[in-house]
Amino acid sequence: MVCASASRKNVETVKIHLRNVKQSFWGYNILHEDQMTMAFTSLACIGALALDSFPDVGSQAFVSGRWSLSQDGNSGVSGMQLAVVTETTAILFDKVEHNALTVDGHPAWSAELNLVTKTVRPLNPLSNTWCATGSFLGNGTFISSAGNPIIITGQDGLQAIRLFTPCTDGKCDIFEDQNTVRLTSDRWYPSSVRIEDGSVLIFGGSIVGGFINDASVNNPTYEFYPPKNIHGFNGLQIPSKFLVDTLNGNHFPNMIYLPDGNIFIAANQQAMIFNWRTNTETRLPGIPNGVRVSSPFSASAVLLPLTPENGYTPEVMICGGSTAPDNLPAANYSVQTPTSAQCSRLLLTPAGIKAGWQVEFMPQPRIMLDFIQLPDMRFLIVNGAQTGVAGYGFSNDRIGDSDAANPAFTPVIYDPAAPVGKRFFSAGIPATTIPRLYHSTASLTPNGSVMLAGSNPNTDVSTVLFPTEYRLEFYSPPYMSRPHPTYTGLPETFNYNEKIKLQVNLPPGVKSLSVHIMDLGFATHGVHMDQRLVKLVSTLSSDRRTLVVTGPPSPRHYPPGPAFVYVVTNEGVPSFGHKTLIGTGASPPVDLGAIAK
């Protein structure tokens, strides 16, 4: 089939092919290759016309060539959750299980990783961090919230709040005291997002653990940390109709803070714009072609780069997921359940919303993928499985305990500014040999490499097929082997619209620079809370030694909190990402009356 036009005939053809796909999937028959190709190609053709009309995301050159992959270090605890917290350290959380690393006389389930030496230091949360969420506050403190009631050592984690303030002396630990600081309701598999006042909104989840959410265990509410007196719910959880309408598969909803101060949220087959200030839900067009995008059908969502060139216009993209039903008994899912290769982009303007989601396809289907923003404004897709669902111990044909199979070993680059049909590629990127399925993570690091960690689709530490994984891997893009720009002069805090001067040292041949501030986010279950890239306005002096940089336009464009600042050459080579706090570094507002509730 040739992408000549998106005619009515093409539309009818794709409907027929998709019916064939659905029938073959749920009969567990093998779909003939040409049927799959025709269905995917038809959809790609239909979406191509609208995709070509999308605004420039702010194109940035990039370095071509071969990537490198190295195994380096051990995470101490399996990396179910991951966040880079300083220029040299990251923290990882596991579920409470019998890891060899110990702390205070018991197995550790959290660790601080030194990104330079690859050594680990055990941390000591008091409750089970299994399936918690995480975000940074405006003052740079990391907040881990919610968890699981299962106890090996520790406490019930369902209402836990855990606070970690990064340090450089190796002495900081996690603060947790549920007698004084806790959530107002039980949550397992919630998501969170940092908002414009530097506080965190915690959204959804279940009141107990389980494979999938349903009406009997749903927690269809949200709350804030620190608590707010808002919408008549002084410090307490606030109902959300969206969390009822998206049952059953709405664990770990995808959430993105937008530059108008609203929140994009996608779960199951639905999406909305949420105005948290007025408690208003505005529904968006549903996810195309029946694809479900939240756990246990885990897709991954990103906000495309916000740049002066695109007027900081938000555009979101969701890749992967599954068309599996969300109402089957758990044992009726198979490790061979097909997943989706679909990627859907939506421009969040009135015209873009009216045009609807524009569909593309990854080279291979994936579930539980990690979608990583790179400093050159491209994305790297890693980890996950080509078949199955997110979870363990439920499928009728599980492998060991894993409910997924056919690991996705080959990373994929997505270039949002490239022409349609040329946005995905894997050329020059070596495949890993480590399966990273359920409870895997990945993150960009300050030096521009991408770290892969975790995988543990097992009840406890296990060595069966798809074992508990502690090995760390690092993907180095081609820009890592090129001379880098360097800079000094970044202040500890960088306020909105503030002008600062960076002293730069440029490699030969560099003609211009751009400045990208990045929230590297918190990763778990394929969801990357708060990940974003904002390009700043900057001017290079005539002697090419001073770069004048203007802070982001507002707290809605980049909510106050940690940022890694990359200076990127016109050839696409980034500097080291030095850390600052966007805003004043102040703590988020505290309402003592709301806390008392």
C-alpha positions as CSV (number, residue, x, y, z in Angstrom):
1,M,0.0,0.0,0.0
2,V,1.4,3.4,-1.0
3,C,0.8,6.5,1.1
4,A,-0.7,8.5,-1.7
5,S,-3.7,9.9,0.0
6,A,-6.0,9.3,3.0
7,S,-9.1,8.4,1.0
8,R,-12.4,7.1,2.2
9,K,-11.4,3.7,0.7
10,N,-8.2,3.7,2.9
11,V,-10.4,4.3,6.0
12,E,-12.7,1.4,5.2
13,T,-9.7,-0.8,4.4
14,V,-8.1,-0.2,7.7
15,K,-11.4,-1.0,9.6
16,I,-11.4,-4.4,7.9
17,H,-7.7,-5.0,8.7
18,L,-8.2,-4.0,12.4
19,R,-11.2,-6.3,12.7
20,N,-8.9,-9.1,11.5
21,V,-6.2,-8.1,13.9
22,K,-8.7,-8.1,16.9
23,Q,-10.1,-11.5,15.9
24,S,-6.7,-13.0,15.6
25,F,-5.4,-11.4,18.8
26,W,-8.1,-12.8,21.0
27,G,-8.2,-16.2,19.4
28,Y,-4.5,-16.2,20.0
29,N,-3.9,-17.1,16.4
30,I,-0.8,-15.9,14.6
31,L,-1.7,-12.9,12.4
32,H,-0.4,-13.1,8.9
33,E,2.4,-10.7,8.4
34,D,0.9,-8.9,5.4
35,Q,-2.4,-8.3,7.3
36,M,-0.5,-6.6,10.1
37,T,1.6,-4.6,7.7
38,M,-1.5,-3.4,5.8
39,A,-3.4,-2.4,8.9
40,F,-0.5,-0.5,10.4
41,T,0.4,1.1,7.0
42,S,-3.2,2.2,6.4
43,L,-3.4,3.9,9.8
44,A,0.0,5.6,9.3
45,C,-1.1,6.9,5.9
46,I,-4.4,8.3,7.3
47,G,-2.5,10.1,10.1
48,A,0.3,11.4,7.8
49,L,-1.6,14.2,6.2
50,A,-2.5,15.8,9.6
51,L,1.0,15.1,11.0
52,D,2.6,17.1,8.3
53,S,0.6,20.1,9.4
54,F,1.9,20.1,12.9
55,P,4.0,23.1,14.1
56,D,7.8,22.8,14.4
57,V,8.7,21.5,17.9
58,G,11.9,23.5,17.7
59,S,14.3,21.5,15.6
60,Q,17.7,20.8,16.9
61,A,20.6,19.2,15.1
62,F,21.9,15.9,16.4
63,V,25.1,13.9,16.1
64,S,24.7,10.8,13.9
65,G,26.8,7.6,14.3
66,R,27.0,4.6,16.6
67,W,25.8,4.5,20.1
68,S,27.7,2.5,22.8
69,L,26.3,0.3,25.6
70,S,28.1,-0.7,28.7
71,Q,27.2,-2.7,31.9
72,D,28.6,-0.8,34.8
73,G,27.8,-1.3,38.4
74,N,25.1,-2.8,40.6
75,S,22.0,-1.0,41.9
76,G,22.0,-2.8,45.3
77,V,18.2,-2.9,45.2
78,S,16.2,-3.7,42.0
79,G,15.3,-0.5,40.3
80,M,11.5,-0.4,40.4
81,Q,11.6,3.3,40.9
82,L,14.4,5.7,39.9
83,A,15.2,9.5,40.1
84,V,18.4,11.4,39.6
85,V,18.7,13.7,42.6
86,T,22.1,15.5,42.2
87,E,24.7,15.9,39.5
88,T,26.4,12.7,40.8
89,T,23.7,10.6,42.6
90,A,20.4,8.9,41.9
91,I,18.0,7.1,44.3
92,L,16.3,3.8,43.6
93,F,13.4,2.1,45.3
94,D,12.4,-1.6,45.3
95,K,9.6,-3.4,47.0
96,V,10.2,-4.8,50.4
97,E,12.0,-8.1,49.7
98,H,15.2,-10.0,50.6
99,N,17.9,-8.0,48.8
100,A,21.5,-8.8,49.8
101,L,22.1,-5.1,50.6
102,T,21.2,-4.4,54.2
103,V,20.5,-1.4,56.4
104,D,19.9,-1.2,60.1
105,G,20.0,-5.0,60.4
106,H,17.4,-5.8,57.7
107,P,17.3,-6.0,53.9
108,A,17.4,-2.7,52.2
109,W,14.7,-1.7,49.6
110,S,16.1,1.7,48.8
111,A,19.6,2.9,47.8
112,E,21.5,6.0,46.7
113,L,23.7,5.3,43.7
114,N,26.8,7.3,43.0
115,L,26.7,7.8,39.2
116,V,30.5,8.3,39.0
117,T,31.9,5.5,41.2
118,K,28.8,3.2,40.7
119,T,28.8,2.5,44.4
120,V,25.6,2.3,46.4
121,R,24.6,3.5,49.9
122,P,21.5,1.9,51.5
123,L,18.7,4.1,52.5
124,N,16.1,3.3,55.1
125,P,12.4,4.1,54.4
126,L,10.2,2.7,57.1
127,S,7.3,1.5,54.9
128,N,6.9,-0.6,51.8
129,T,7.6,1.5,48.8
130,W,6.1,-1.0,46.3
131,C,4.2,0.9,43.6
132,A,4.6,4.3,45.1
133,T,4.8,7.5,43.1
134,G,7.4,10.2,43.3
135,S,7.9,13.9,42.5
136,F,10.2,16.8,43.6
137,L,8.9,19.7,45.6
138,G,9.7,23.3,44.6
139,N,12.5,23.4,47.2
140,G,14.2,20.4,45.7
141,T,13.1,17.8,48.3
142,F,12.0,14.5,46.8
143,I,8.6,13.1,47.9
144,S,7.8,9.4,47.7
145,S,4.1,8.8,48.4
146,A,1.8,5.8,48.7
147,G,2.9,2.2,48.5
148,N,1.8,-1.3,49.6
149,P,0.5,-2.9,52.8
150,I,2.6,-6.1,52.4
151,I,5.1,-6.3,55.2
152,I,8.3,-8.3,55.3
153,T,10.2,-5.7,57.3
154,G,8.8,-2.3,57.8
155,Q,5.3,-0.8,57.8
156,D,2.1,-0.5,55.7
157,G,3.0,1.9,52.9
158,L,-0.5,2.8,51.6
159,Q,-0.6,6.2,53.3
160,A,3.1,6.8,53.5
161,I,4.8,10.1,52.7
162,R,8.6,9.8,52.5
163,L,10.8,12.9,52.2
164,F,14.4,12.9,50.9
165,T,16.5,16.1,50.7
166,P,19.5,15.4,48.5
167,C,22.9,16.0,50.0
168,T,26.6,15.8,49.0
169,D,28.1,14.4,52.2
170,G,26.5,10.9,52.0
171,K,24.6,11.4,55.3
172,C,21.1,12.2,54.2
173,D,18.4,9.6,54.5
174,I,14.7,9.3,54.0
175,F,12.4,11.0,56.6
176,E,9.2,9.1,57.3
177,D,6.8,9.5,60.3
178,Q,3.3,8.5,59.5
179,N,2.2,9.8,62.9
180,T,2.7,13.3,61.7
181,V,3.0,13.2,57.9
182,R,0.9,10.9,55.8
183,L,-1.6,10.8,52.9
184,T,-5.3,11.1,53.8
185,S,-6.3,7.9,52.1
186,D,-4.8,4.6,51.0
187,R,-3.2,4.6,47.6
188,W,-1.5,1.9,45.5
189,Y,-0.4,2.7,41.9
190,P,-1.2,6.4,42.0
191,S,0.6,9.1,39.9
192,S,1.8,12.5,40.9
193,V,2.7,15.8,39.2
194,R,4.4,19.0,40.5
195,I,2.3,22.1,40.0
196,E,3.1,25.8,39.7
197,D,3.3,26.6,43.4
198,G,5.9,23.9,43.9
199,S,3.5,21.4,45.6
200,V,2.5,18.0,44.4
201,L,-0.9,16.7,43.3
202,I,-1.3,12.9,43.9
203,F,-3.9,11.3,41.8
204,G,-5.8,8.0,41.9
205,G,-4.8,4.4,42.7
206,S,-6.4,1.6,44.6
207,I,-7.0,1.2,48.3
208,V,-5.4,-2.3,48.3
209,G,-3.0,-4.1,46.0
210,G,-4.0,-6.2,43.1
211,F,-3.5,-6.9,39.4
212,I,-6.0,-4.3,38.0
213,N,-8.1,-1.5,39.4
214,D,-11.9,-2.0,39.7
215,A,-14.9,-0.5,41.4
216,S,-14.4,-2.5,44.5
217,V,-10.9,-1.2,45.3
218,N,-10.8,2.1,43.4
219,N,-9.7,5.3,45.0
220,P,-11.3,7.9,42.6
221,T,-9.8,10.9,44.3
222,Y,-6.8,13.2,44.4
223,E,-5.0,15.2,47.1
224,F,-2.1,17.6,47.5
225,Y,1.2,17.6,49.4
226,P,1.4,19.8,51.3
227,P,-2.4,19.6,51.8
228,K,-4.6,22.4,50.6
229,N,-7.9,23.9,51.7
230,I,-9.6,23.8,48.3
231,H,-12.9,22.9,46.7
232,G,-14.6,22.4,50.1
233,F,-12.2,19.6,51.0
234,N,-10.0,21.0,53.7
235,G,-6.8,19.0,53.5
236,L,-8.7,15.8,52.4
237,Q,-9.0,13.8,49.2
238,I,-11.2,15.3,46.4
239,P,-13.4,13.1,44.1
240,S,-12.6,12.7,40.4
241,K,-15.2,11.5,38.0
242,F,-12.4,10.6,35.4
243,L,-11.1,8.0,37.8
244,V,-14.5,6.3,37.8
245,D,-15.0,6.6,34.1
246,T,-11.6,5.1,33.3
247,L,-12.1,1.8,35.2
248,N,-10.8,-0.8,35.1
249,G,-7.3,-0.3,33.8
250,N,-6.4,3.1,35.2
251,H,-3.4,2.5,37.5
252,F,-0.5,4.9,37.1
253,P,-2.3,7.4,34.9
254,N,-0.1,9.5,32.7
255,M,0.0,13.1,33.9
256,I,1.7,16.2,32.3
257,Y,1.7,19.8,33.6
258,L,0.9,22.2,30.8
259,P,2.1,25.8,30.2
260,D,-1.5,27.1,30.8
261,G,-1.4,25.7,34.3
262,N,-3.8,22.8,33.6
263,I,-2.9,19.1,33.7
264,F,-3.1,16.6,30.8
265,I,-4.2,13.2,32.1
266,A,-4.6,9.9,30.2
267,A,-5.7,6.6,31.6
268,N,-7.2,3.5,30.0
269,Q,-8.7,4.6,26.7
270,Q,-9.5,8.2,27.7
271,A,-7.8,11.6,28.2
272,M,-8.7,14.9,29.7
273,I,-7.5,18.4,30.5
274,F,-7.8,18.9,34.3
275,N,-8.1,22.4,35.8
276,W,-7.0,21.7,39.4
277,R,-7.8,25.3,40.5
278,T,-11.5,24.9,39.5
279,N,-11.8,21.1,39.8
280,T,-12.9,21.0,36.2
281,E,-12.5,18.0,33.9
282,T,-12.6,18.7,30.1
283,R,-12.6,15.5,28.1
284,L,-10.3,15.1,25.0
285,P,-10.8,12.7,22.1
286,G,-10.3,9.1,23.2
287,I,-7.0,7.2,22.6
288,P,-7.2,6.0,18.9
289,N,-8.0,2.4,17.9
290,G,-9.0,1.2,21.3
291,V,-5.5,1.2,22.8
292,R,-5.3,1.3,26.6
293,V,-2.4,3.3,28.0
294,S,-2.3,2.8,31.7
295,S,-1.3,-0.1,33.9
296,P,-1.6,-3.1,33.5
297,F,-1.6,-2.1,29.8
298,S,1.3,0.3,30.4
299,A,2.1,2.9,27.7
300,S,4.4,5.8,28.2
301,A,3.6,9.5,27.6
302,V,5.8,12.6,27.0
303,L,5.4,16.3,26.5
304,L,7.3,17.3,23.4
305,P,9.9,20.1,23.9
306,L,8.5,23.5,24.8
307,T,10.5,26.1,22.8
308,P,10.3,29.8,21.9
309,E,10.0,28.7,18.3
310,N,6.8,26.8,18.9
311,G,5.4,29.5,21.2
312,Y,5.7,27.0,24.1
313,T,2.7,25.2,22.6
314,P,2.1,21.9,24.3
315,E,1.9,18.7,22.3
316,V,1.7,15.3,24.0
317,M,2.6,11.8,22.7
318,I,1.7,8.4,24.0
319,C,3.5,5.2,22.8
320,G,2.7,1.6,23.4
321,G,0.0,0.0,25.4
322,S,-2.5,-2.8,24.5
323,T,-6.0,-3.4,23.1
324,A,-6.6,-6.2,25.5
325,P,-10.0,-6.1,27.4
326,D,-9.8,-4.6,30.9
327,N,-12.5,-6.8,32.3
328,L,-11.1,-10.3,32.1
329,P,-10.3,-12.5,35.1
330,A,-6.6,-12.1,35.7
331,A,-5.8,-15.7,34.8
332,N,-7.3,-15.1,31.3
333,Y,-4.4,-12.9,30.3
334,S,-1.5,-14.5,28.5
335,V,2.2,-13.7,28.2
336,Q,1.5,-13.8,24.5
337,T,-1.3,-11.2,24.7
338,P,-0.4,-8.8,21.8
339,T,0.7,-5.3,22.7
340,S,0.5,-2.1,20.6
341,A,3.0,-0.3,18.4
342,Q,0.8,2.8,18.2
343,C,2.2,6.2,19.1
344,S,-0.4,9.0,19.2
345,R,0.3,12.7,19.1
346,L,-2.1,15.4,20.2
347,L,-1.5,19.2,19.8
348,L,-3.3,20.8,22.8
349,T,-4.7,23.8,21.0
350,P,-8.4,24.2,20.0
351,A,-7.5,23.4,16.3
352,G,-5.2,20.5,17.4
353,I,-7.8,19.0,19.6
354,K,-10.4,19.3,16.9
355,A,-8.1,17.5,14.5
356,G,-7.7,14.7,17.0
357,W,-4.9,12.3,17.7
358,Q,-2.4,11.7,14.9
359,V,-1.2,8.1,14.7
360,E,2.3,6.8,14.0
361,F,3.8,3.3,14.7
362,M,7.0,2.2,16.4
363,P,9.0,-0.4,14.6
364,Q,7.8,-3.0,17.1
365,P,4.9,-3.2,19.7
366,R,5.8,-2.5,23.3
367,I,4.3,-2.5,26.8
368,M,6.1,-1.1,29.9
369,L,8.4,1.0,27.8
370,D,10.5,3.9,29.1
371,F,10.2,7.1,26.9
372,I,13.3,9.2,27.7
373,Q,13.8,12.9,26.7
374,L,17.3,13.5,25.4
375,P,19.0,17.0,25.6
376,D,19.1,17.2,21.8
377,M,15.3,17.2,21.8
378,R,14.9,13.7,20.5
379,F,13.6,10.7,22.6
380,L,14.9,7.3,23.4
381,I,12.5,4.3,23.8
382,V,13.9,1.5,25.9
383,N,12.8,-1.5,28.0
384,G,9.6,-3.3,28.1
385,A,8.0,-6.4,26.4
386,Q,6.4,-7.1,23.0
387,T,3.7,-9.3,24.5
388,G,1.8,-9.8,27.7
389,V,0.7,-7.4,30.4
390,A,2.3,-5.5,33.3
391,G,2.3,-7.6,36.5
392,Y,3.4,-11.0,37.8
393,G,1.8,-14.1,39.1
394,F,-1.5,-13.9,37.3
395,S,-1.3,-15.0,33.7
396,N,-2.4,-18.6,32.9
397,D,0.9,-19.3,31.1
398,R,3.2,-17.0,33.0
399,I,7.0,-17.6,32.6
400,G,8.3,-18.0,36.1
401,D,6.1,-15.3,37.6
402,S,6.2,-12.9,34.7
403,D,3.0,-11.9,33.0
404,A,4.9,-10.6,29.9
405,A,7.3,-12.2,27.5
406,N,9.3,-11.4,24.3
407,P,11.5,-8.6,25.8
408,A,12.1,-5.6,23.6
409,F,15.9,-5.5,23.5
410,T,16.4,-2.9,20.7
411,P,16.1,0.7,21.6
412,V,14.4,3.2,19.3
413,I,15.0,6.8,18.7
414,Y,12.1,9.1,18.0
415,D,12.8,12.5,16.4
416,P,9.6,14.6,16.7
417,A,10.9,17.2,14.2
418,A,11.7,14.8,11.4
419,P,9.4,14.2,8.5
420,V,6.6,11.6,8.8
421,G,8.0,8.2,8.0
422,K,11.5,9.1,9.2
423,R,10.9,9.8,12.9
424,F,11.7,6.3,14.3
425,F,15.0,4.5,13.8
426,S,17.4,2.1,15.6
427,A,20.4,2.2,13.2
428,G,23.6,2.3,15.1
429,I,22.1,1.5,18.5
430,P,23.3,-1.9,20.0
431,A,20.6,-4.1,21.5
432,T,20.9,-5.0,25.1
433,T,20.8,-8.7,26.2
434,I,19.2,-8.0,29.6
435,P,15.4,-8.4,29.7
436,R,13.9,-5.4,31.4
437,L,10.2,-6.2,32.0
438,Y,8.0,-5.4,34.9
439,H,9.6,-3.1,37.5
440,S,12.2,-1.7,35.2
441,T,13.3,1.9,34.9
442,A,15.5,4.3,32.9
443,S,16.6,7.9,33.1
444,L,18.8,10.4,31.4
445,T,21.8,11.3,33.6
446,P,23.6,14.6,33.9
447,N,26.4,13.6,31.6
448,G,23.9,12.9,28.8
449,S,24.0,9.1,29.0
450,V,20.8,7.0,29.7
451,M,20.8,4.6,32.6
452,L,18.8,1.4,32.6
453,A,17.9,-0.3,35.8
454,G,15.7,-3.0,37.4
455,S,13.3,-5.7,36.3
456,N,11.7,-8.0,38.8
457,P,8.5,-9.7,37.7
458,N,8.7,-12.0,40.8
459,T,7.2,-12.2,44.3
460,D,10.7,-11.9,45.8
461,V,14.3,-12.0,44.7
462,S,14.5,-14.7,42.1
463,T,16.9,-16.3,39.6
464,V,14.3,-17.9,37.3
465,L,13.9,-16.8,33.7
466,F,13.4,-13.0,33.8
467,P,15.1,-12.8,37.2
468,T,15.5,-10.0,39.7
469,E,17.9,-7.7,38.0
470,Y,20.6,-5.5,39.7
471,R,22.9,-4.9,36.8
472,L,23.1,-1.3,35.5
473,E,23.5,-0.4,31.9
474,F,24.4,2.9,30.2
475,Y,23.6,3.9,26.7
476,S,25.9,6.6,25.4
477,P,24.6,8.6,22.3
478,P,27.1,9.5,19.6
479,Y,27.4,13.0,21.1
480,M,29.2,11.5,24.1
481,S,32.3,11.0,22.0
482,R,32.4,14.6,20.6
483,P,34.1,17.6,22.2
484,H,31.6,19.1,24.6
485,P,30.9,22.7,25.5
486,T,31.5,23.6,29.1
487,Y,30.2,26.5,31.2
488,T,30.4,28.0,34.6
489,G,28.3,30.6,36.5
490,L,25.0,28.7,37.0
491,P,23.5,30.0,40.3
492,E,21.9,27.8,42.9
493,T,18.5,29.2,42.0
494,F,17.3,30.6,38.7
495,N,14.1,32.6,38.8
496,Y,11.5,33.2,36.1
497,N,12.4,35.8,33.5
498,E,15.7,36.4,35.3
499,K,18.8,37.0,33.1
500,I,22.0,35.2,34.1
501,K,25.4,35.1,32.4
502,L,27.2,31.8,31.8
503,Q,30.8,31.7,31.0
504,V,31.2,29.2,28.1
505,N,34.1,27.4,26.5
506,L,33.2,26.1,23.0
507,P,34.7,23.4,20.9
508,P,36.1,24.5,17.6
509,G,33.6,25.0,14.8
510,V,30.6,25.7,17.1
511,K,28.5,28.5,15.6
512,S,25.7,28.8,18.0
513,L,24.3,27.5,21.3
514,S,20.9,26.8,22.8
515,V,20.0,26.3,26.5
516,H,17.7,23.5,27.6
517,I,16.4,23.1,31.1
518,M,15.3,19.6,31.9
519,D,13.4,17.9,34.6
520,L,14.7,14.3,34.5
521,G,11.6,13.2,36.3
522,F,10.8,10.1,38.4
523,A,10.4,6.8,36.6
524,T,8.3,3.8,37.6
525,H,6.2,1.4,35.6
526,G,7.0,3.2,32.3
527,V,5.6,6.4,33.7
528,H,7.9,9.4,34.0
529,M,6.5,11.9,36.4
530,D,7.3,15.5,35.6
531,Q,9.8,14.8,32.8
532,R,10.1,17.9,30.5
533,L,12.4,20.0,28.4
534,V,12.1,23.7,28.0
535,K,14.3,25.7,25.7
536,L,15.2,29.1,27.0
537,V,15.9,32.4,25.2
538,S,19.7,32.9,25.1
539,T,22.2,35.2,23.4
540,L,25.9,34.4,22.8
541,S,28.3,37.4,23.1
542,S,30.4,38.5,20.1
543,D,33.5,37.1,21.7
544,R,31.7,33.8,22.1
545,R,32.6,33.6,25.8
546,T,29.4,34.7,27.5
547,L,26.0,33.3,27.2
548,V,23.1,35.5,28.5
549,V,20.2,33.3,29.4
550,T,16.7,34.3,30.3
551,G,14.7,32.1,32.8
552,P,11.5,30.3,31.8
553,P,8.5,32.6,31.2
554,S,6.4,31.4,34.2
555,P,6.0,28.6,36.8
556,R,3.4,27.1,34.5
557,H,6.0,26.5,31.8
558,Y,8.4,24.9,34.3
559,P,7.0,24.4,37.8
560,P,9.4,25.5,40.5
561,G,11.9,22.8,41.4
562,P,15.1,21.0,40.2
563,A,16.4,21.5,36.7
564,F,19.5,20.2,34.9
565,V,20.8,22.9,32.5
566,Y,22.3,21.7,29.2
567,V,24.1,24.0,26.9
568,V,23.7,22.4,23.4
569,T,25.7,23.3,20.3
570,N,24.3,23.8,16.9
571,E,25.7,20.3,16.1
572,G,23.6,18.8,18.8
573,V,26.4,18.2,21.4
574,P,25.3,18.9,25.0
575,S,27.3,20.1,27.9
576,F,27.2,18.4,31.2
577,G,23.8,19.1,32.8
578,H,24.5,21.2,35.9
579,K,21.8,21.4,38.5
580,T,19.9,24.4,39.7
581,L,16.5,25.2,41.3
582,I,14.1,27.0,39.0
583,G,12.2,29.7,41.0
584,T,13.4,31.0,44.4
585,G,14.1,27.6,46.0
586,A,11.3,28.3,48.5
587,S,9.2,25.5,50.0
588,P,5.7,25.1,48.7
589,P,2.9,26.9,50.5
590,V,1.8,25.3,53.8
591,D,-1.8,25.6,55.1
592,L,-1.6,24.7,58.8
593,G,-5.4,24.3,58.9
594,A,-5.4,21.8,56.1
595,I,-2.5,19.9,57.7
596,A,-4.4,19.7,61.0
597,K,-7.2,17.8,59.2
